[in-house]
Amino acid sequence: MYILGYFIMAVARILDVALIAYMWVVIARAVLSWVNPDPFNPIVRFIHNVTEPVMYRIRAKLPVTFSGIDFSPIAVLLGIIFLRIFVVNSLLRISAALL
């Protein structure tokens, strides 16, 4: 059973790294919203294309814009933090029990 434990641990760590990377992309999107970036810049387009599907779903389900300020990045960051605490730690505990 130790092979399954190591596999679950690897999945948990990869998921944690992916969530941290996406968190930084969302933070970069929020910072870019404060300035007027060139929309044809490849980096700006990448950040927009990666974050917009998640932000769009948050905006569609929750009224997260108040007086012109978009709070959807905060909702996404809270979701990422929840996933890191609940899912990643649960997977790590399951893998530790199997080792």
Long-range contacts (C-beta under 8 A, 24 or more apart in sequence): 1-98, 2-98, 2-99, 4-98, 5-94, 5-95, 5-96, 5-97, 5-98, 5-99, 6-95, 6-99, 7-95, 8-91, 8-94, 8-95, 8-98, 9-91, 9-92, 9-95, 9-96, 9-99, 11-91, 12-88, 12-91, 12-92, 12-95, 15-83, 15-87, 15-88, 15-91, 16-84, 16-88, 19-80, 19-83, 19-84, 19-88, 20-84, 22-50, 22-80, 23-77, 23-80, 23-81, 25-50, 25-51, 26-51, 26-73, 26-76, 26-77, 26-80, 27-73, 27-77, 29-55, 29-73, 30-73, 33-70, 33-73, 51-76
